[in-house]
Amino acid sequence: MFDLILRRATLPDGRSGIDIGIRGGQITAVEANLVGEAAAEIDATGRLVSPPFVDAHFHMDSTLSYGLPRVNQSGTLLEGIALWGELKPQLVQDAIIERALAYCDWAVGRGLLAIRSHVDICDPRLLATEALLDVKKRVAPYLDLQLVAFPQDGVLRAPGAKELLIRALDMGVDVVGGIPHFERTMADGAASVRLLCETAAERGLLVDMHCDESDDPLSRHVETLAYETQRLGLHGRVTGSHLTSMHSMDNYYVSKLIPLMAEARLGVIANPLINIVLQGRHDTYPKRRGMTRVPELMAAGLTVAFGHDCVMDPWYPLGSGDMLEVAHMGLHVGQMTGQDGIKAAFDAVTINPARLLHLDGYGLEPGCNADLVVLQAGSAVEAIRTRAARLFVLRRGRIVSRCEPVQAKLDLPGRPEAVDFLLKRG
């Protein structure tokens, strides 16, 4: 006896007519024509059923704060950092919690059930750290929230930042973060990478570092990150986020760099919506795209994920927690419009970030957690094209969100009464 069976599903790998049996919050069967009774059934009618979306890079302490205390008029990264510095002294813990919980509600409605959020620890009160640790406990029944201790003002540049980072880790923050390109010198940036990787190695923690978020083709911190990963034996536990300097580096140097990254098994996170907005701001024309070399990194065997990064905060005035929107932008910026490229963009917001976050029980195999999304689409490609509605979102086999299929009613002589923007075949 199953608790729930999803019938006639199409899976991201292209298999169709698949039934998924769920018992005790886990997937127990994935096969065609599954025999058995269930307390409830959902007929997917050929629609795509996917594991949940995963956001590998976000800033939940600043989300939904757009306009506080003012708007970023230039739209630049540096004004955003300065604006966040103005806002930090005015932060109230209850307000951070309220905004974060509201965003988590949005996330669940979008089928986004796992988020890695960087939290700024460069505040002696560690107000945001305490707030997001509280949020993490509150949302645990329906969303996995992984926190990164992020020294926004530089672990060496900001007074007391190293001690604050250690305090944050002692409080229960999961991952060691950094921002080497924001240190005062290139040498200090390299020193910060060494310090932070050593801290992670001593504590047995993962690393996720804002790295080379710059248009400077000579920014070399990802090289240092790969070296320290090798030196400390942190293979597969270290991620470089942004890496936007790679979009400006010469091809000869990159031909050396990418194999070094592959040897270290570095994870890579690009943030297409934000990278395309914040980078290239000093360019006239030609204007650089700003996103790191996603197709080349994927081709080299690195695990590459996409992150949302920001939603309505000092850096970005838009966003709604939709990882399909992120994938849509990512494949355009990366010119990944072949079928394989579009499917890779879907992986970049599902299985790839799940791997970087080391999520247990993620996937569509028997024994995995019954965390699933039923989308109004027949394939991963169609899901991205239409930014498909999430008809059902399941957490441990329980429906936590649902919506009606999206369609437009028409009043056109001789034409259908409605369209759902899906291509009918056969």
Backbone hydrogen bonds in HBPLUS format (Angstrom, degrees):
<---DONOR---> <-ACCEPTOR-->    atom                        ^
c    i                          cat <-CA-CA->   ^        H-A-AA   ^      H-
h    n   atom  resd res      DA  || num        DHA   H-A  angle D-A-AA Bond
n    s   type  num  typ     dist DA aas  dist angle  dist       angle   num
A0002-PHE N   A0037-GLU O   2.82 MM  35  6.12 176.8  1.82 155.3 154.9     1
A0039-ALA N   A0002-PHE O   3.00 MM  37  6.53 144.4  2.13 145.1 152.1     2
A0003-ASP N   A0022-ILE O   2.83 MM  19  5.77 145.7  1.95 152.1 162.9     3
A0004-LEU N   A0022-ILE O   3.30 MM  18  5.20 157.5  2.35 137.5 138.9     4
A0022-ILE N   A0004-LEU O   2.86 MM  18  5.20 151.9  1.94 169.0 171.9     5
A0005-ILE N   A0040-ALA O   3.11 MM  35  6.65 144.7  2.24 143.5 153.9     6
A0042-ILE N   A0005-ILE O   2.96 MM  37  6.40 155.4  2.02 152.9 157.3     7
A0006-LEU N   A0020-ILE O   2.92 MM  14  5.06 160.3  1.96 143.5 147.6     8
A0020-ILE N   A0006-LEU O   2.85 MM  14  5.06 155.7  1.90 142.9 151.2     9
A0007-ARG N   A0042-ILE O   2.78 MM  35  6.11 161.9  1.81 158.0 164.4    10
A0044-ALA N   A0007-ARG O   2.79 MM  37  5.72 154.2  1.86 150.3 156.0    11
A0046-GLY N   A0008-ARG O   2.70 MM  38  5.34 150.4  1.78 159.2 166.2    12
A0009-ALA N   A0018-ILE O   2.72 MM   9  4.92 170.8  1.73 145.8 144.8    13
A0018-ILE N   A0009-ALA O   2.99 MM   9  4.92 172.1  2.00 145.3 142.9    14
A0010-THR N   A0047-ARG O   2.89 MM  37  5.54 162.7  1.92 145.1 142.1    15
A0049-VAL N   A0010-THR O   2.81 MM  39  5.99 153.9  1.88 166.2 168.1    16
A0011-LEU N   A0015-ARG O   2.80 MM   4  5.37 161.8  1.84 159.0 165.4    17
A0014-GLY N   A0011-LEU O   2.87 MM   3  5.46 163.7  1.90 125.4 128.6    18
A0019-ASP N   A0031-GLU O   2.76 MM  12  5.40 164.0  1.78 133.2 138.8    19
A0031-GLU N   A0019-ASP O   3.00 MM  12  5.40 152.6  2.08 153.3 158.6    20
A0021-GLY N   A0029-ALA O   2.80 MM   8  4.79 156.9  1.85 133.9 141.9    21
A0028-THR N   A0021-GLY O   2.82 MM   7  5.56 166.1  1.84 147.4 152.0    22
A0029-ALA N   A0021-GLY O   3.37 MM   8  4.79 145.9  2.50 131.4 126.3    23
A0023-ARG N   A0026-GLN O   2.93 MM   3  5.53 157.7  1.98 159.9 164.8    24
A0026-GLN N   A0023-ARG O   3.13 MM   3  5.53 163.6  2.15 114.3 119.5    25
A0370-ALA N   A0025-GLY O   2.94 MM 345  5.44 170.0  1.95 134.5 131.2    26
A0027-ILE N   A0368-CYS O   2.83 MM 341  5.54 168.4  1.85 165.1 168.9    27
A0367-GLY N   A0027-ILE O   2.68 MM 340  5.53 166.7  1.70 162.3 160.7    28
A0047-ARG N   A0044-ALA O   2.88 MM   3  5.26 160.8  1.92 117.8 124.1    29
A0048-LEU N   A0377-ALA O   2.68 MM 329  5.65 148.7  1.78 157.6 160.0    30
A0375-LEU N   A0048-LEU O   2.86 MM 327  5.36 170.5  1.87 164.6 167.6    31
A0050-SER N   A0373-VAL O   2.92 MM 323  5.28 159.6  1.97 151.2 155.7    32
A0373-VAL N   A0050-SER O   2.82 MM 323  5.28 146.7  1.93 156.7 164.0    33
A0053-PHE N   A0111-GLY O   2.86 MM  58  5.89 156.0  1.91 155.0 156.4    34
A0113-LEU N   A0053-PHE O   3.17 MM  60  6.25 137.2  2.36 153.9 156.5    35
A0054-VAL N   A0349-VAL O   2.96 MM 295  5.61 163.5  1.98 140.2 144.2    36
A0055-ASP N   A0114-ALA O   2.90 MM  59  6.31 162.4  1.93 159.8 161.1    37
A0116-ARG N   A0055-ASP O   2.86 MM  61  6.29 154.6  1.93 167.6 174.7    38
A0309-ASP N   A0057-HIS O   2.74 MM 252  5.20 149.0  1.84 161.9 154.0    39
A0058-PHE N   A0116-ARG O   2.96 MM  58  6.09 123.8  2.28 151.6 161.9    40
A0118-HIS N   A0058-PHE O   2.77 MM  60  6.16 159.5  1.81 168.2 162.1    41
A0059-HIS N   A0309-ASP O   3.06 MM 250  6.03 118.4  2.45 147.8 152.8    42
A0064-LEU N   A0311-VAL O   3.12 MM 247  6.32 168.9  2.13 155.9 159.5    43
A0065-SER N   A0312-MET O   2.90 MM 247  6.23 112.3  2.37 151.0 165.7    44
A0068-LEU N   A0065-SER O   2.99 MM   3  5.70 149.1  2.08 152.0 152.8    45
A0066-TYR N   A0312-MET O   2.97 MM 246  4.86 132.5  2.20 125.5 118.6    46
A0080-GLY N   A0076-THR O   3.06 MM   4  6.23 150.6  2.14 140.1 148.8    47
A0081-ILE N   A0077-LEU O   2.93 MM   4  6.29 153.2  2.00 151.4 158.4    48
A0082-ALA N   A0078-LEU O   2.96 MM   4  6.18 160.9  2.00 145.6 151.0    49
A0083-LEU N   A0079-GLU O   2.75 MM   4  5.89 154.8  1.81 147.1 154.6    50
A0084-TRP N   A0080-GLY O   2.91 MM   4  6.11 155.6  1.97 146.4 152.8    51
A0085-GLY N   A0081-ILE O   2.98 MM   4  6.25 147.2  2.09 142.0 151.3    52
A0086-GLU N   A0082-ALA O   3.05 MM   4  6.45 137.7  2.24 140.2 151.4    53
A0086-GLU N   A0083-LEU O   3.08 MM   3  5.05 125.0  2.40  93.5 107.6    54
A0087-LEU N   A0083-LEU O   3.00 MM   4  6.31 145.7  2.12 143.9 153.8    55
A0088-LYS N   A0084-TRP O   2.91 MM   4  6.05 151.8  1.99 153.4 159.3    56
A0090-GLN N   A0087-LEU O   2.84 MM   3  5.37 141.7  1.99 118.5 130.4    57
A0091-LEU N   A0088-LYS O   3.11 MM   3  5.28 164.6  2.13 111.5 116.4    58
A0095-ALA N   A0092-VAL O   3.02 MM   3  5.38 123.0  2.36 106.9 121.2    59
A0096-ILE N   A0092-VAL O   3.09 MM   4  6.45 155.7  2.15 156.8 164.2    60
A0097-ILE N   A0093-GLN O   3.01 MM   4  6.29 164.3  2.03 157.1 161.0    61
A0098-GLU N   A0094-ASP O   2.91 MM   4  6.08 158.7  1.96 144.1 150.3    62
A0099-ARG N   A0095-ALA O   2.96 MM   4  6.14 165.9  1.99 150.8 153.9    63
A0100-ALA N   A0096-ILE O   2.93 MM   4  6.07 161.6  1.97 149.6 155.3    64
A0101-LEU N   A0097-ILE O   2.87 MM   4  6.02 164.4  1.89 154.4 158.4    65
A0102-ALA N   A0098-GLU O   3.02 MM   4  6.16 155.2  2.08 143.4 150.5    66
A0103-TYR N   A0099-ARG O   2.95 MM   4  6.24 154.4  2.02 146.8 153.7    67
A0104-CYS N   A0100-ALA O   2.92 MM   4  6.22 154.1  1.99 148.3 155.7    68
A0105-ASP N   A0101-LEU O   3.00 MM   4  6.32 145.2  2.13 144.5 153.4    69
A0106-TRP N   A0102-ALA O   3.15 MM   4  6.55 156.0  2.21 145.5 151.2    70
A0107-ALA N   A0103-TYR O   2.84 MM   4  6.18 157.6  1.89 151.3 158.1    71
A0108-VAL N   A0104-CYS O   2.99 MM   4  6.24 163.0  2.02 151.1 153.3    72
A0109-GLY N   A0105-ASP O   3.16 MM   4  6.43 164.7  2.19 151.6 155.5    73
A0110-ARG N   A0106-TRP O   3.05 MM   4  6.36 128.5  2.32 142.0 156.5    74
A0110-ARG N   A0107-ALA O   2.94 MM   3  5.05 135.0  2.14  99.3 112.8    75
A0112-LEU N   A0107-ALA O   2.84 MM   5  4.83 164.1  1.86 147.8 142.2    76
A0111-GLY N   A0108-VAL O   2.96 MM   3  5.04 163.8  1.99 109.7 114.0    77
A0144-ASP N   A0113-LEU O   2.91 MM  31  6.16 167.8  1.92 145.0 142.8    78
A0115-ILE N   A0144-ASP O   2.85 MM  29  6.31 158.7  1.89 167.8 175.1    79
A0146-GLN N   A0115-ILE O   2.85 MM  31  6.20 168.8  1.86 160.0 163.9    80
A0117-SER N   A0146-GLN O   2.76 MM  29  6.15 154.5  1.82 168.8 176.2    81
A0148-VAL N   A0117-SER O   2.89 MM  31  6.07 148.2  1.99 146.3 147.1    82
A0119-VAL N   A0148-VAL O   2.89 MM  29  5.95 162.4  1.92 168.3 164.5    83
A0150-PHE N   A0119-VAL O   3.02 MM  31  5.41 164.6  2.04 147.4 145.0    84
A0121-ILE N   A0150-PHE O   2.99 MM  29  5.81 153.1  2.07 132.9 138.4    85
A0126-LEU N   A0123-ASP O   2.70 MM   3  5.28 155.0  1.76 126.9 135.0    86
A0130-GLU N   A0126-LEU O   3.05 MM   4  6.32 167.0  2.06 153.6 155.9    87
A0131-ALA N   A0127-LEU O   2.99 MM   4  6.21 157.9  2.04 146.4 153.3    88
A0132-LEU N   A0128-ALA O   2.89 MM   4  6.06 167.7  1.90 153.8 155.7    89
A0133-LEU N   A0129-THR O   2.99 MM   4  6.13 150.4  2.08 149.0 157.3    90
A0134-ASP N   A0130-GLU O   3.10 MM   4  6.28 149.4  2.19 142.1 149.9    91
A0135-VAL N   A0131-ALA O   2.93 MM   4  6.29 155.5  1.99 145.6 153.0    92
A0136-LYS N   A0132-LEU O   2.80 MM   4  5.92 156.5  1.85 142.8 149.2    93
A0137-LYS N   A0133-LEU O   3.31 MM   4  6.56 153.5  2.38 139.4 144.3    94
A0138-ARG N   A0134-ASP O   3.10 MM   4  6.41 157.8  2.15 148.9 155.4    95
A0139-VAL N   A0135-VAL O   2.92 MM   4  6.12 159.6  1.97 163.7 167.0    96
A0142-TYR N   A0139-VAL O   2.82 MM   3  5.68 153.8  1.89 131.0 138.3    97
A0143-LEU N   A0139-VAL O   2.77 MM   4  5.47 137.3  1.95 153.4 159.4    98
A0174-ASP N   A0147-LEU O   3.08 MM  27  5.36 119.4  2.47 124.7 138.5    99
A0175-VAL N   A0147-LEU O   3.01 MM  28  6.23 145.8  2.13 150.0 157.5   100
A0149-ALA N   A0175-VAL O   2.85 MM  26  6.16 166.3  1.87 164.0 159.6   101
A0177-GLY N   A0149-ALA O   2.92 MM  28  5.24 134.6  2.13 145.9 143.3   102
A0152-GLN N   A0150-PHE O   2.99 MM   2  5.64 123.9  2.31 110.5  94.3   103
A0154-GLY N   A0151-PRO O   2.85 MM   3  5.27 165.5  1.87 126.0 128.0   104
A0158-ALA N   A0154-GLY O   2.96 MM   4  5.52 168.2  1.97 140.3 143.0   105
A0161-ALA N   A0158-ALA O   3.16 MM   3  5.46 163.1  2.19 134.7 132.5   106
A0164-LEU N   A0160-GLY O   3.02 MM   4  6.25 156.7  2.08 151.6 158.9   107
A0165-LEU N   A0161-ALA O   2.86 MM   4  6.04 154.5  1.92 149.8 156.1   108
A0166-ILE N   A0162-LYS O   3.09 MM   4  6.41 159.2  2.14 148.9 153.8   109
A0167-ARG N   A0163-GLU O   2.97 MM   4  6.25 156.7  2.03 146.5 153.2   110
A0168-ALA N   A0164-LEU O   2.90 MM   4  6.16 156.4  1.96 148.8 155.0   111
A0169-LEU N   A0165-LEU O   2.98 MM   4  6.30 157.4  2.03 150.9 156.6   112
A0170-ASP N   A0166-ILE O   2.90 MM   4  6.15 155.1  1.96 148.9 156.2   113
A0171-MET N   A0167-ARG O   2.94 MM   4  6.21 135.2  2.15 142.0 154.3   114
A0171-MET N   A0168-ALA O   3.14 MM   3  5.03 127.8  2.42  91.5 105.4   115
A0173-VAL N   A0168-ALA O   3.20 MM   5  5.85 164.9  2.23 144.9 143.3   116
A0172-GLY N   A0169-LEU O   3.06 MM   3  5.26 151.5  2.14 103.1 111.9   117
A0176-VAL N   A0206-LEU O   2.98 MM  30  6.29 173.2  1.99 152.4 151.2   118
A0208-ASP N   A0176-VAL O   2.91 MM  32  6.23 161.2  1.95 156.2 159.7   119
A0210-HIS N   A0178-GLY O   2.96 MM  32  5.87 139.0  2.14 156.6 150.1   120
A0182-PHE N   A0179-ILE O   2.99 MM   3  5.72 161.8  2.02 124.1 130.1   121
A0183-GLU N   A0180-PRO O   3.17 MM   3  5.45 165.6  2.19 109.8 114.2   122
A0189-GLY N   A0185-THR O   2.94 MM   4  6.25 151.5  2.03 145.5 154.0   123
A0190-ALA N   A0186-MET O   3.02 MM   4  6.35 157.7  2.07 149.1 153.7   124
A0191-ALA N   A0187-ALA O   2.95 MM   4  6.21 156.1  2.00 146.9 154.1   125
A0192-SER N   A0188-ASP O   2.84 MM   4  6.06 148.8  1.93 146.5 154.8   126
A0193-VAL N   A0189-GLY O   3.10 MM   4  6.43 151.3  2.19 146.9 154.0   127
A0194-ARG N   A0190-ALA O   3.12 MM   4  6.44 160.4  2.16 148.8 153.5   128
A0195-LEU N   A0191-ALA O   2.94 MM   4  6.16 168.0  1.96 152.7 155.7   129
A0196-LEU N   A0192-SER O   2.91 MM   4  6.01 168.8  1.92 152.0 155.0   130
A0197-CYS N   A0193-VAL O   2.97 MM   4  6.03 160.7  2.01 149.0 154.4   131
A0198-GLU N   A0194-ARG O   2.98 MM   4  6.11 156.3  2.04 148.5 155.3   132
A0199-THR N   A0195-LEU O   2.97 MM   4  6.23 151.2  2.06 144.1 152.4   133
A0200-ALA N   A0196-LEU O   3.03 MM   4  6.30 157.0  2.09 145.3 150.7   134
A0201-ALA N   A0197-CYS O   2.91 MM   4  6.14 158.5  1.96 147.8 153.9   135
A0202-GLU N   A0198-GLU O   2.95 MM   4  6.13 160.1  1.99 150.7 155.3   136
A0203-ARG N   A0199-THR O   3.20 MM   4  6.36 144.8  2.33 141.1 149.9   137
A0204-GLY N   A0200-ALA O   2.80 MM   4  5.74 115.2  2.22 144.2 160.5   138
A0205-LEU N   A0200-ALA O   2.93 MM   5  4.76 160.9  1.97 136.6 139.9   139
A0207-VAL N   A0237-ARG O   2.98 MM  30  6.34 159.8  2.03 160.1 162.9   140
A0239-THR N   A0207-VAL O   2.86 MM  32  6.01 143.1  2.00 131.8 143.9   141
A0209-MET N   A0239-THR O   3.01 MM  30  6.38 160.3  2.05 161.3 158.5   142
A0241-SER N   A0209-MET O   2.88 MM  32  5.81 172.4  1.88 143.9 146.2   143
A0211-CYS N   A0241-SER O   3.02 MM  30  5.77 173.8  2.03 156.9 156.8   144
A0243-LEU N   A0211-CYS O   3.00 MM  32  5.46 137.0  2.19 158.5 171.0   145
A0214-SER N   A0212-ASP O   2.82 MM   2  5.24 130.6  2.07 106.6  91.0   146
A0245-SER N   A0212-ASP O   2.99 MM  33  5.46 146.0  2.10 158.7 165.5   147
A0219-SER N   A0216-ASP O   3.16 MM   3  5.55 169.9  2.17 116.1 118.1   148
A0223-GLU N   A0220-ARG O   3.14 MM   3  5.54 132.4  2.38 106.6 118.3   149
A0225-LEU N   A0221-HIS O   2.82 MM   4  6.10 152.8  1.90 146.4 154.7   150
A0226-ALA N   A0222-VAL O   2.91 MM   4  6.12 155.4  1.97 144.2 149.7   151
A0227-TYR N   A0223-GLU O   2.98 MM   4  6.25 155.4  2.04 145.2 152.4   152
A0228-GLU N   A0224-THR O   2.85 MM   4  6.09 168.5  1.86 158.4 160.2   153
A0229-THR N   A0225-LEU O   2.98 MM   4  6.07 151.6  2.06 142.9 151.0   154
A0230-GLN N   A0226-ALA O   3.07 MM   4  6.30 156.2  2.12 145.2 150.9   155
A0231-ARG N   A0227-TYR O   2.84 MM   4  6.11 166.5  1.86 156.1 160.2   156
A0232-LEU N   A0228-GLU O   2.98 MM   4  5.97 157.0  2.03 145.6 150.4   157
A0234-LEU N   A0229-THR O   2.88 MM   5  4.83 157.4  1.93 146.1 149.4   158
A0233-GLY N   A0230-GLN O   3.26 MM   3  5.18 155.2  2.32  99.8 107.2   159
A0237-ARG N   A0234-LEU O   2.90 MM   3  5.43 154.2  1.97 147.5 146.7   160
A0267-GLY N   A0238-VAL O   2.88 MM  29  6.16 167.6  1.89 148.7 152.9   161
A0240-GLY N   A0267-GLY O   2.90 MM  27  6.18 162.8  1.93 149.1 147.0   162
A0269-ILE N   A0240-GLY O   3.09 MM  29  6.38 154.3  2.16 146.9 146.7   163
A0243-LEU N   A0241-SER O   3.05 MM   2  5.85 126.1  2.35 108.7  93.4   164
A0242-HIS N   A0269-ILE O   2.72 MM  27  5.90 153.8  1.78 170.1 176.9   165
A0246-MET N   A0243-LEU O   3.15 MM   3  5.94 156.7  2.20 117.9 123.8   166
A0247-HIS N   A0244-THR O   2.98 MM   3  5.67 160.3  2.02 119.6 124.9   167
A0248-SER N   A0245-SER O   2.94 MM   3  5.50 160.6  1.98 116.5 123.0   168
A0254-VAL N   A0250-ASP O   3.19 MM   4  6.48 165.5  2.21 153.6 158.1   169
A0255-SER N   A0251-ASN O   2.91 MM   4  6.04 141.1  2.06 142.4 152.1   170
A0255-SER N   A0252-TYR O   3.15 MM   3  5.14 124.8  2.47  93.5 107.6   171
A0256-LYS N   A0253-TYR O   2.99 MM   3  5.35 146.4  2.10 106.9 116.9   172
A0257-LEU N   A0253-TYR O   2.93 MM   4  6.21 156.9  1.99 147.8 155.4   173
A0258-ILE N   A0254-VAL O   3.02 MM   4  5.89 174.4  2.02 152.0 152.0   174
A0260-LEU N   A0256-LYS O   3.41 MM   4  6.67 152.3  2.49 143.1 150.7   175
A0260-LEU N   A0257-LEU O   3.01 MM   3  5.17 117.8  2.41 100.9 116.8   176
A0261-MET N   A0257-LEU O   2.98 MM   4  6.32 155.2  2.04 156.3 163.9   177
A0262-ALA N   A0258-ILE O   2.90 MM   4  6.15 153.7  1.97 150.9 158.7   178
A0263-GLU N   A0259-PRO O   2.92 MM   4  6.11 154.8  1.98 146.8 152.8   179
A0264-ALA N   A0260-LEU O   3.19 MM   4  6.43 149.8  2.28 141.9 149.2   180
A0266-LEU N   A0261-MET O   3.12 MM   5  5.52 172.5  2.13 154.5 155.9   181
A0265-ARG N   A0262-ALA O   3.02 MM   3  4.82 149.7  2.11  97.7 107.3   182
A0268-VAL N   A0303-THR O   3.01 MM  35  6.28 157.3  2.06 164.0 164.7   183
A0305-ALA N   A0268-VAL O   2.84 MM  37  6.27 161.7  1.87 157.7 162.8   184
A0270-ALA N   A0305-ALA O   2.94 MM  35  6.38 156.6  1.99 165.2 163.9   185
A0307-GLY N   A0270-ALA O   2.84 MM  37  6.21 146.6  1.95 149.2 158.1   186
A0275-ASN N   A0271-ASN O   2.75 MM   4  5.69 175.0  1.75 171.1 170.7   187
A0276-ILE N   A0272-PRO O   3.09 MM   4  5.88 163.5  2.12 143.8 147.6   188
A0277-VAL N   A0274-ILE O   3.02 MM   3  5.06 133.4  2.25  97.9 111.3   189
A0278-LEU N   A0274-ILE O   2.81 MM   4  5.97 165.3  1.83 165.9 168.6   190
A0279-GLN N   A0275-ASN O   3.09 MM   4  5.59 158.9  2.14 137.0 143.0   191
A0283-ASP N   A0280-GLY O   3.15 MM   3  5.25 156.9  2.20 104.1 111.2   192
A0294-VAL N   A0292-THR O   2.86 MM   2  5.70 131.7  2.09 111.5  96.3   193
A0297-LEU N   A0293-ARG O   3.00 MM   4  6.14 158.7  2.05 157.1 163.7   194
A0298-MET N   A0294-VAL O   2.93 MM   4  6.12 162.7  1.96 160.6 165.3   195
A0299-ALA N   A0295-PRO O   2.90 MM   4  6.07 158.3  1.95 146.3 152.7   196
A0300-ALA N   A0296-GLU O   3.10 MM   4  6.32 133.7  2.33 136.8 148.0   197
A0300-ALA N   A0297-LEU O   3.23 MM   3  5.14 131.4  2.48  92.4 105.0   198
A0302-LEU N   A0297-LEU O   3.18 MM   5  5.71 152.6  2.26 163.8 155.5   199
A0301-GLY N   A0298-MET O   2.92 MM   3  5.26 160.6  1.96 112.9 118.1   200
A0306-PHE N   A0348-ALA O   2.85 MM  42  5.36 164.3  1.88 140.1 136.4   201
A0310-CYS N   A0308-HIS O   2.82 MM   2  5.78 136.9  2.01 109.6  95.7   202
A0312-MET N   A0318-LEU O   3.05 MM   6  5.24 145.0  2.17 149.2 150.8   203
A0313-ASP N   A0316-TYR O   2.87 MM   3  5.45 149.7  1.96 144.8 151.8   204
A0316-TYR N   A0313-ASP O   3.27 MM   3  5.45 133.6  2.50 105.0 116.5   205
A0325-GLU N   A0322-ASP O   3.11 MM   3  5.43 133.7  2.34 103.0 114.5   206
A0326-VAL N   A0322-ASP O   3.39 MM   4  6.84 148.8  2.49 138.9 147.2   207
A0327-ALA N   A0323-MET O   2.94 MM   4  6.20 160.5  1.98 144.5 149.1   208
A0328-HIS N   A0324-LEU O   2.89 MM   4  5.96 152.8  1.96 139.7 147.6   209
A0329-MET N   A0325-GLU O   3.02 MM   4  6.29 160.2  2.06 148.5 152.2   210
A0330-GLY N   A0326-VAL O   2.88 MM   4  6.08 162.4  1.91 151.3 157.1   211
A0331-LEU N   A0327-ALA O   2.97 MM   4  6.17 160.5  2.01 154.3 156.7   212
A0332-HIS N   A0328-HIS O   3.36 MM   4  6.51 147.6  2.47 137.7 145.9   213
A0333-VAL N   A0329-MET O   2.90 MM   4  6.14 172.7  1.90 164.3 165.4   214
A0334-GLY N   A0330-GLY O   2.93 MM   4  5.92 157.3  1.98 144.2 151.3   215
A0336-MET N   A0331-LEU O   2.73 MM   5  4.66 162.6  1.76 146.2 150.8   216
A0335-GLN N   A0332-HIS O   3.11 MM   3  4.97 157.8  2.16 100.6 107.2   217
A0341-GLY N   A0338-GLY O   3.03 MM   3  5.09 115.0  2.47  97.3 113.4   218
A0342-ILE N   A0338-GLY O   2.92 MM   4  6.24 157.4  1.97 160.0 166.1   219
A0343-LYS N   A0339-GLN O   3.03 MM   4  6.24 162.0  2.06 149.3 154.2   220
A0344-ALA N   A0340-ASP O   2.90 MM   4  6.09 147.2  2.01 140.9 150.5   221
A0345-ALA N   A0341-GLY O   2.97 MM   4  6.27 141.6  2.12 140.8 150.8   222
A0345-ALA N   A0342-ILE O   3.12 MM   3  5.03 121.6  2.48  91.5 106.1   223
A0346-PHE N   A0342-ILE O   3.11 MM   4  6.52 144.5  2.24 143.2 152.5   224
A0347-ASP N   A0343-LYS O   3.01 MM   4  6.39 156.0  2.06 147.5 153.8   225
A0348-ALA N   A0344-ALA O   2.95 MM   4  6.19 136.0  2.15 136.3 148.6   226
A0349-VAL N   A0346-PHE O   3.13 MM   3  5.54 162.3  2.16 110.4 116.0   227
A0350-THR N   A0347-ASP O   3.13 MM   3  4.99 165.5  2.15 103.4 107.5   228
A0352-ASN N   A0347-ASP O   2.96 MM   5  5.74 164.4  1.99 150.5 153.0   229
A0354-ALA N   A0350-THR O   3.22 MM   4  6.32 155.5  2.28 149.7 157.1   230
A0355-ARG N   A0351-ILE O   3.05 MM   4  6.24 144.6  2.18 140.5 148.9   231
A0355-ARG N   A0352-ASN O   3.06 MM   3  5.15 122.1  2.41  98.0 112.3   232
A0356-LEU N   A0352-ASN O   3.08 MM   4  6.48 154.7  2.15 149.9 157.0   233
A0357-LEU N   A0353-PRO O   2.90 MM   4  6.10 151.6  1.99 151.2 158.3   234
A0359-LEU N   A0354-ALA O   3.07 MM   5  5.43 172.2  2.08 159.2 160.7   235
A0358-HIS N   A0355-ARG O   3.10 MM   3  4.97 151.3  2.18  98.1 106.9   236
A0369-ASN N   A0361-GLY O   2.74 MM   8  5.11 159.1  1.78 133.1 139.7   237
A0368-CYS N   A0365-GLU O   2.99 MM   3  5.67 160.7  2.03 143.7 145.8   238
A0397-GLY N   A0370-ALA O   2.75 MM  27  4.82 149.8  1.84 145.7 135.6   239
A0372-LEU N   A0394-LEU O   3.05 MM  22  5.01 137.8  2.24 118.7 131.3   240
A0394-LEU N   A0372-LEU O   2.77 MM  22  5.01 174.4  1.77 156.1 157.2   241
A0374-VAL N   A0392-PHE O   2.89 MM  18  5.08 166.2  1.91 149.1 153.2   242
A0391-LEU N   A0374-VAL O   2.76 MM  17  5.53 126.3  2.05 153.4 169.6   243
A0392-PHE N   A0374-VAL O   3.42 MM  18  5.08 157.2  2.48 129.5 133.3   244
A0376-GLN N   A0389-ALA O   2.94 MM  13  5.33 152.4  2.02 153.6 159.8   245
A0383-ALA N   A0379-SER O   2.94 MM   4  6.14 148.2  2.05 142.8 152.3   246
A0384-ILE N   A0380-ALA O   3.15 MM   4  6.43 155.7  2.21 148.3 152.3   247
A0385-ARG N   A0381-VAL O   2.99 MM   4  6.24 166.1  2.01 151.4 155.8   248
A0386-THR N   A0382-GLU O   3.04 MM   4  6.09 163.8  2.07 150.8 153.2   249
A0387-ARG N   A0383-ALA O   2.90 MM   4  5.45 116.8  2.30 131.4 146.2   250
A0388-ALA N   A0383-ALA O   3.04 MM   5  4.82 154.8  2.10 133.3 141.4   251
A0387-ARG N   A0384-ILE O   3.29 MM   3  4.95 142.5  2.44  92.3 103.0   252
A0403-CYS N   A0391-LEU O   3.04 MM  12  4.86 148.0  2.14 122.1 125.3   253
A0393-VAL N   A0401-SER O   2.85 MM   8  5.04 147.0  1.96 153.0 147.7   254
A0400-VAL N   A0393-VAL O   2.80 MM   7  5.76 161.8  1.83 159.6 166.0   255
A0395-ARG N   A0398-ARG O   2.84 MM   3  5.25 160.1  1.88 149.6 150.8   256
A0398-ARG N   A0395-ARG O   3.02 MM   3  5.25 165.6  2.04 111.6 116.0   257
A0408-ALA N   A0419-VAL O   2.82 MM  11  5.40 159.5  1.86 157.4 161.7   258
A0419-VAL N   A0408-ALA O   2.98 MM  11  5.40 149.7  2.08 144.8 154.3   259
A0410-LEU N   A0417-GLU O   2.71 MM   7  5.09 174.6  1.72 135.3 137.3   260
A0415-ARG N   A0412-LEU O   3.08 MM   3  5.48 161.2  2.12 139.1 136.6   261
